[in-house]
Amino acid sequence: TQSTWGSQVEQNEKQWKAWFDKEAPEEDVIPDGYNQALDTFRRLLMIRSWCPDRTLAMAKSYIAESIGERYAEGVILDIEQIWSESDARFPIVGLLSMGSDPTTAIEQLAKKQLIECRAISMGQGQEVHARKLLQNFTTNGGWGLLHCHLSLKFLEEIITMMTEQDVIHENFRLWITTEPHPKFPITLLQMSIKFTNEPPQGIRPSLRRTYVGLSQDFLEISNMPQWKPMLYGIAFMHTTVQERRKFGPLGWNIPYEFNQSDFNATVQFIQNHLDDMDLKKGVSWNTVRYMIGEIQYGGRVTDDFDKRLLNTFAKVWFSEQMFQPTFKFYKNYTIPKCINVQQYMEHITTLPPVDTPEAFGLHPNADITYQSNTAKDILDTILSIQPKESAGGAGETRESVVDRMAKDMLAKLPADYLPFEVKQQLSKLGALQPMNIFLRQEVDRMQRVISTVRTTLVDLQLAIEGTIVMNENLRDALDAFYDARIPSTWGKVSWESSTIGFWFTELLERNSQFHAWLFTGRPNSFWMTGFFNPQGFLTAMKQEVTRAHKGWALDTVVLRNEVTKMMKDDISQPPAEGVYVYGLFLEGASWDRRGSKLIEPKPKVLFEPLPVIHMFAINATTLRDARMYECPIYKKPRRTDLTYIAAVDLRTTQSPDHWVLRGVALLCDTK
């Protein structure tokens, strides 16, 4: 049982810690006799709770043991085999994933079989052409290839045509490609053959795919000695920017769809640049870096910190240094000196089969984030297709579980803020002070959340009893409670969180900060995570500082910071000016408290609490120190413009570029 397991871990902590720290704990011997006691499925449950990043590796072992080794292996897509198994009356639906498109393979197969194949990208006004095409091919034979996710209505017509048309030519085939879409007709999915094609993952397969598409003539198109190394450098960078996507916000804040056209445009530019180059001056690196970081690849990038990352790659990799024999992208990843495509292919074959995240500029811990997120996505999908009806039998029903949770939450829910009481307390604190105006806005929003939660919980209990009708919102709340998710009506008025338990705990913590500030006075330090509008908090602080200095204007006042050596409990009084902020976490790096600087993170530690930061404002007369790392702060692990708060300067003995490539950021919340 869980309780005996817990006590065993406490008594034998060293051995369990050693097992947990292993690179692949699922393959190792589990302490305290659990290795023999647990079957593969229970072992999977244990790995899921202890090491979420190893869930998929353990799930593969479970699948292989349960139904056979071949089900745990990847499948290489064979378009010809799909075609041989298909029939004229059943469409073949390809579900697209980022970076893969089966169109070329389908067209090549049609050419090989001497069958006419026509492709149409569906969109406004294309239905007429699609109807003509299908009429022709169902009568005379041929393959129609429709890219459909922008024209889902037309798919209903296809279903009617396939089921009701009397005669269809035996050589007719309908290929449909689509991105997964919730409104895709389920009938069409059920009657079709479905396939998907994942793009190759890793540096070796991606570089191989790039060089397979290059001819010897293209390699020799320029006789400049810089041409071949720069071509390889762009191919490597193309792979890197695509591979970083899988690491989520650590890789890119927004997952951009970099594709072959970006690579082709960059290569064309390099070729033109070398043709027009002044031999005495050599390559204009500023031009090359600008074109890569701002135009060719940078043209897709919409986030400022992503743009900074792309420009850093261009700066670190593209310089005269890349022609030196000592140049490395990362150890074991060099630029080879080759004459023909075959030699490049041989060099690519010698690259490591599995890439460490460090090859992309990230810390090895980034792989834990990637594996954990992938496992979570798969488990969430499995959970979302579970049956929702109440099961018969001896177990507790869904309704009684949810009813119990609702009672428990109602008992803990804070009391409402009374408007006259709030007004009275604010006037005591000084109602027109910038910080107190901010507090009033936050309390108003908190009251809205408390009211919404109270209404839902009361109505849910009444609906379960049968006193009122269970409407759509209450049905959603019931499902969400049972699956430990946050009801959508709560999510709209509040904040993101991973489970309803974490969300409700955060509600209580946020409320206690506002309640204490309102009724016992301004705190010595602030938990910035607990604010609805943290930017408003920092702006209020800037206003406060500006008003304290005669002649300062809010427009010229800028945010500055100092990371202290204190933790929250060490603070006994507020700073003379500005505010103390606690509760921030470093992602992608660790913090040396003694030296007050960024250092590499500890193995398997993804988030490191940062000591208290003193945030203050100064009248901007000097530029920021370029030796410091400008670190963005986000509300949540999802890094977007909506969750961005501000940027702070952190000390570092290494180049700030190192931390840019590491994707280092501060988070208010890690869940």
N, C-alpha and C positions, 0 to 999 in steps of 0.2 A: 504494500500500500504506500501512498504518498508520504504518510507521516513517518513510517519506519525508514523509507528511503531518505527522507530529509535528515533524520537523526544519524543515519549511517554516513551521509555526506559530511555532516558536522564533525563526527568522530574521526573520519579518515580524509580530512580536507586536502592534505598534501597530494595524496594519490589521485583524488578526483580532479584537482587543479592541473596536475601533470597530464591527465588524460584529456581534459578540456583544451589545453594549450597545444595539443598535437595538431599537425597540419590536416590530417584526415582521421578524426576521432572515430568515425563510423567503421573504419577498417581495423581499429585497434582493440585490444582487450579491455572491456569495461570492468572497473574495479568491483570489489565486494561480491564476487560470484554472479553478477548480473549477466556476464558474458554467456553463461550456460543457461541461466534462468529465463532469459528473454528470447522469444521467437523473433523472426525477422520483422513482423509487423509492429510488435511492441518496441523493438529496437528503433524502428522508424519513428514511432511516437516520441521516444526518448530523445532522439537526435533533433527532432522538430522543436522540442521545448528547450533543449540545452544549446544547440548550435544551429539556428535557423539557416545559416549559409550552407550547411552540409545536407539540407533536406533533400535536394534533387539527387545528389550522389547516392544517398541512402535509398531514395525511392527507386532509383535504377536497379539497385541490388534486389529490392523487394519484388519489382516487376519481373526481373530475370529469373528469380527463384520461383515465383508464383506461376507465371505462364510461359516462361522460356526466354532464353538469352536474346533471340532475334528481335523481340519486342522492345528491348532496352537500347538497341542500336539505332543510329540515324539511318534514314532511307534516302538514297540518291534518286531524284526525280527522273523517271524514264517516260518521256512524252509518247514515245512509240508504243510502249506497253499499254499506256492508258488508252491510246487510239484503238489498239487491237482488241481491247475489252469493251469498247463502246458500241453504241447502236445509234442509228439515225434518229430515233425518237427520243433519246435521252440527252439533254444538254450536258456539257462538261464544264463545270464551274471551277475556276482557279481563284483561290483566296489570296490576295496580294499581301505581302509584308514588305516593310521598308527596305529598299535597296534590291528588290528582286522583281523581275518581270519576265514571264515565260513567253512573251510575244515572239521574240526572235526564234526560240526553239520550235514553236508551233509552225512559224512560216518556213523554217528550214525543212521540217518534216514534210510539209505539204509539197515543197519543191522536189524533195527526194521521191515522193510518191506520185509526182506529176499530177497533182490535184490543184485546181485553182483555189486560192485563199485570199479573201479580202477582209481588211480590218476597218472597223468604224469606231471612233471614240464618241460615245453617246453624250449628247448635251442638247442645248436648245436647238430645235429645228432639224435634228439628225434622224428623227423617227421615220420621216418619209424615205430617206435613203436606206435605212435599215430594213423597212418593209419590202422595198424593191429588191434588195439584195437577197432577203430570205425567200421571197417568191421565186426568184430566179434559181437559187441553189436547191430549194426543196423539189423543184421540177427537174432541173438538169444535172444536179450533183455539184458538190463544191463545199468548201469550208467557210463559214461566216465566223468572224472573231469580233465580238462586241465588248468594249470596255464600258461597263454599265453603271458604276456606283453613282453617276450624276444623273441617271435617268431611270429611277426605280419603277416609275409608273408603266413604262414600256414593257417591263418584265411580265406584267399580267397578260399582255397581248401574246407574249411568247408562250406562256402556259397554255392559253386557249389554242394557239396554232398547233403546238406539239400534240395536244390531246385530241383535237377535233378534226384536223386535216386527214382526209381519207388515204391519200397516196403521198408518200415521201420517198424521194430517190435514195437508194441504199448507200450512195457515196456522200450523202449530205451529212455534215457534222456541224453542230453549233457550239463554239467555244465562247465562254463568257468569263471575263476577268472582273473582279470587284474587290474593293476594300471591304473588310467586315463592316456591316451596317445593321443596326437594330431593326430597320424597316424592310430588309431584304425579304421577298416573299418566301415563307416557309415551305409552301407547296413546291416551289421550284427547287429549293434545296433538297427536298425529300425525293424528288423524281430524277435528280441529276447525279452524275459521278463528280465527286469533289476532290480537289487536290490543292496542295500548297507547296511553295518552293522557297525555302529559306536561303538567303544569300550566304556565301562562304564567310566564316568568322575567323578572324586571326590575320596576322601580317602575312604569313607565308601564302595562304590561299588567295588573299587579295592581290598581293604583288604578282603572283603567278597569273591571275586573271588579267591584270593590266598588261603584262609582257606577252601573253598569248595573243593579245590584240595588236601588237606592234610588229611591223615587218622589218626586215633587214635594211630595206631602202630607207625607211623612216629613221632608223638608227643612224644612217649615214647622211641624212639630209643636210647636216651642217658639219663642216670640217673643223669647227672651233673645238679646242680641247675641253672647254667648259660645258659643251652640249650634253654629253652622256652623263656626267655626274649630276648636272642640274636636273636632267630628265628623271634620273633615279630618285633624286631628292624630292621632286614633286610627287612621284608615284608613292614614295614613303609617306609624305605628308597627307596625300589623298587617303591612304589607308588609315592613318592615325586619326584624322578628323572624323572618319566614319566609325572607326572602332570605339572612339571615346563616347559615342552615343549610348552604348550599353551600360555605362557606369552611372547613368542618370545625371542628377544635378552636379555631381563631382566632375563629370566629363564636360557636359554643356548644360547651361541653364535651360536652354530650349533645344530640343533634338532636331537639328536642321537636316533636310534631305539633300546633303551634298551628293552629286551624281557625276556621271561620266562627262557631261557637258562642261562642268567646272574644270575638270582635269584637262579636257581637250583645249579649252580656251586659254588656260594657263600655259600649256605646252606651246600653243601657237604664239602666245605673247613672247615666251622665252626665245623661241626660234627667231622671231622678227627682231627682238632686241639684240641677239647675238649677230644677226646679219648686218644690222646698222651700227654696230659697236665701234667706237674709236679704239684701235688696238693699243694705243699708248695709255689711255685712261682705264681700259678694262671694263668690267661689268659695273653698271651703276646700281649698287646694292640697294640704295634708298628707293630707287624706282621699282626694282624687283619686289622688295618687301611691301611697298605701298600697293602695287598691283595685286599681289597675292592676298594681303591682309585686309585691304579696303575694297578692292574691286572684284577680282575673279571669285575668290571664296567669300570674302568679306561682304560682297553684295547681298548674300543671303542672310547675313547675320543682323539681327535686330536688337540684341541685348548688348549694352555697353561693356559689360564684363566679359561676355563672349568675344566681343570685338578685340578687347585687350588680350585675351588668350590667343586668338588667331594671330594677332600682330607679334606676340611674344614668340610663337613657333617660328614665324618668318624671321624674326630678329636672331633667335638662337641658332637656327639651322642654316639660314641663307647668308653666307658671307664668304670671303676668300678662304676661310678656314675649311670649308667643305671640300676643297681640292687637295688638302693635305692628307698624307697616308694615315696620320694619327686621328683623323676625324671619326667620331662615332655618334650615332643618334642616341644609342645606349649600348652598354657592353654586348658584344656579339651581333650588333646591328651596324654594319659599316657600309660605305659606298664602294662597290667592287670596281676594279679596273678590267673591263671586258670589251671585247671587240664585236662579238655578235650576240644575237638573241639567245642562242643555245647556251653560251657561257653565262649569261644572266640567269637563265632558267636553272642551270646547275648550281649557281650561287644561292638562288632563292631556296632550293631544295635543302641547303645546309642550315637554313635558319631554324631556330627552336620551334618544335611543333606546337608548344603551348606558350603563349606570350605572357610575361609578367606585366602587370599594369604599369611598371616603371618604364617600359618601352614607350608608353604613351605620355610619360611625364608624371604619372600618378604614383601614389604610395601603394605597396602590396595590399594594404588594408582595403583599398577600393574594391578589390575582388569580392570581399565579404559583403559589401553593400550590394554589389551587382547580383551575387548568388542569392542573398536574402530577398531582394526585391523580386527576382524571377520566381523564387519559390512562393512568395506571397501572392503574386499575380495568378499563378497556377491554382493555388489553394482557394483564392477568392472566386475564381471561375468555377471550381468544383462546388464550392459552397452555394454559388448563385443558382446552380441548376438542381439543387436538392429539392425534393418535394416539400411543398409548403402546408399541406393539409394536416390537421390534427390526427395523430395515429391512435388507434385503439390499443387496448392492452393495459398492463399494470402500471406503466411508467406515468410520470406526471405530464399532463397535457401542456401544449404551448401556452394556452390561455392562463392556466394556473401559474406557470413559471413567470409569465409577463405580469400577471396581477401582483404576485409577490414582489417583483422588482419595482413596480410602480408604487406600492405601499411603502417600501423601504426608502425610495427616493423622495417621496412626499414628506416623510418624517424628517429627512435631513435637509430639505430645501430651505434656504434662508428666507426670512420674513421680507415682505415688500418694503421698499423705501417709500415713506410717506412724503408727498411733495412739500407740505409746510415744514416738516422736520428737516428735510434736506436744505430748504431755503434758509431756515434759522441757523443751521450749523455753518453754511457757507458764508453767511453775513458775519458770523463770529470770526471765521478764518480770513475774511476780506474778499468779498464776492467778486471784485473787479481785478484781482490779481491774476496774471496770465495762467499760473498753475492751478488756481482754483476754478477758473472758467473751464479749463481742461477737465478738472475733476467732475464738474457738474455734467459735462457732456458724457463722460464715461459712466457716471452713475445712472444717467437717463437710459443709456444703452443696456446697462446691466439689468435695470428694472424691466426692460422689454423682454430680455431673455428669461428672467425669473417668471414673469407673467405667462409667457408662451409655454414654458415647461410645466407650470402649475396647471394651466388649462388642459394641456395634452394628458397629463397624468390623471387628473380628475375624470375627464371624459373617457379615457381608456378604461378606467375601472368600471364606470357606468356601462360602457359598451360591452365589456366582458360579462357583466351581470345580466345584460339584456335590457337595461332600463332605457338606453338610447340606441339609435341605429349606428352600426359600425360603418362610418363613411370611408372614403378613399384615404384621407390623411391618417385616420386612426388605424386602418388596415396596414398602411405603410409603417406606422409607428410600432404596431404589434410585431410585424416581420423584423423590423430593425432591432427592437429590443431582444427578440429571440436569437438573432444572429450577432448580437453585441455590436451593432452598427448605430450610427447617430441618425435619428429620424430626420427626413429632409426638411420638415418645417423648423426644426431646431437649428439645423445647419445654416439655413438662410439668414437667421438673425444673430448667429454667433461665430464660431471659429472652427477650423478643421481639427480633427483628432483621429487617432487610429481606431479607438474603440469607445463604446459608450461609457465604460468605466473610467478611462483616462479623461474623457470629456467632462463627466460629472465632477470628478475630483478637481479638475481645473476650474470649473464653475465655482466650487466652494473656496478654492485658493484665491481666485480673482476677487470674489466678493469680500473675502476677509481683508484684503489689502485696501479696497475702497472704503469698507466700513470703518477700519481703523483710522484711515486718513481723515475721513469725514467727522468721526466722533471723538478721536483722541489727538488729532493734530497731524501735521505733515511728518512723514517718516524720515529717518536719517538716511535711508537708502531705499531705492525703488526696484521692484521686480518688473522689468520692462515687458516681459512675456505676458504679464497679466493685463496689458492695455489693449483696447480695441484699436486705438490709433496711436501707435508709438511715435510716428513722425510728428504728430500734434504735440506730444509730450516734449520732444526735443525742441520744437519751435517755441513752445511756451517757455522753456528754459532759456532759449536765446533771447526772447523778448524781455525776460526778467533781468538778464545780465545787461542787455542794451539800456534798459531804463535806469540801471544802477550807475551807468557811466555817462556823464554829460558829454554831448557832442557825438556820441556813437549813433550810427544809423543801422537799422535791422538789415538793410541790403548789403552792407559791407561786413557784417559780423559773420564769422565762419565757425563751424564746429571743430573743436580740438579735443584730444583725450589723453589720458595718462593711465596705464594699467598699474594699479597699486599692488602691494604685496599682501593685502588683507583679503580675508574671506568675509562673507556677510556677517558672521557672528563677532568679528573683531571690531566692528564699527560701533562707536558709542556716540558720535556726534556728526552732524552734516558738514560738508566742506564749506569753506568761507564763501565760495562762489561756485555755481554749477550744481551738479547732482552726482551722487554715487549710484551706479547701476550694477545689479548683480543678477545671476541666473543665466548668463550667456555661455554657450558651448562652442568650442572650436571643432570644426570638422576638417580633416585632411592634414592636421598638424597637432603638435602638443605644445605646452607652455612651460618654459623654465622659470619657476617663480623666483629663484635666487638671482638669476641673471636678467630677469624680465625680458625674455626674447622668445621668438618662435624656434621650436626644435622639431625633429622628426617624431611622429606619433609612435606610441608603444605598440607592439604586435597585438592584433585583435581588439585594440581599444579604438573605437570609431569616433567617439565624442569625448572631449576633455573639458571639464568645467574651467572657465577662466576666472581668475580672481576678480574682485570688484574693480570696475572701471570708473574713473573720475571723468565725467563728461562736462566740458565747460565751453565757453565761447570767447573768441578774441576778435579785435578789430583787425581785419586782414590787411597786413602791411607786407608780410613776407610770403613767399610761396611755400608749399608743403615740402618736407624733406624727402628727396627722391630715393634716399637709402632705406626708407621705411616701406613696409608692405601695406598698400592700401587695401584693407580687408572689408568686404561688404558684410552688412548684418541683414539677415532675413528672419522673418517671423517663424517660418516652418522649413523643414528640409527641402520642400519644393521651392526652387529659387526662381521667382519670376518678378516682373515689375510690381505685381500686386502684393508680393510678400517682402519686397525690399524696403528697408527702413533708412539706413544711412551707411556711410563708410567710415571706418576708424583706421588710424595708423598704428601698426604694430612693429616693434623693433625686431631686427633680424641681423645675424652676422653673415648669412648667405645673401646672394643676390635676390632682390624681390621677385625676379623672373622665376626662380625656382618654386616659389609658393604660388605664383600665377598658374604654372603648369600643374601643380598639385591640386589646384581647385580649392584652395583654402578659403573658408568663410566662417563667420560667426552665426550661430543659430539661436533664436530665443527658445525654441522647443525642438526636441529631437524626435517626437512621435508623429 
